[in-house]
Amino acid sequence: MNLKIICFAAAVSLALEITGTVVAATGTTLAIQKGTEKYEFAIDPATIKGSAELKVGSTVTVTYVMSALKLESASPSKEETKASPSP
């Protein structure tokens, strides 16, 4: 299977949503508390819907995508080694 297809499928499947209480907010970061766990997000102010101000104590729902910016491999994987023809 093509690596690009696998990466795309993984990115699509990792779109997640979390609802919690705002504990801190700046122009580019947001921290929310859900139960005993704290989550921090980098945000683009242009993507915020509803109230332009995120106030501490308000309840928000964050839809986010986990994505990798760069992947590197130090050695070939077992699949690549098996796929290579032997001399």
PyMOL commands that set and color helices and strands:
alter all, ss='L'
color gray80, all
select helices_A, chain A and resi 3-13+45-47+78-83
alter helices_A, ss='H'
color red, helices_A
select strands_A, chain A and resi 15-25+29-34+37-42+59-65
alter strands_A, ss='S'
color yellow, strands_A
deselect
rebuild
show_as cartoon
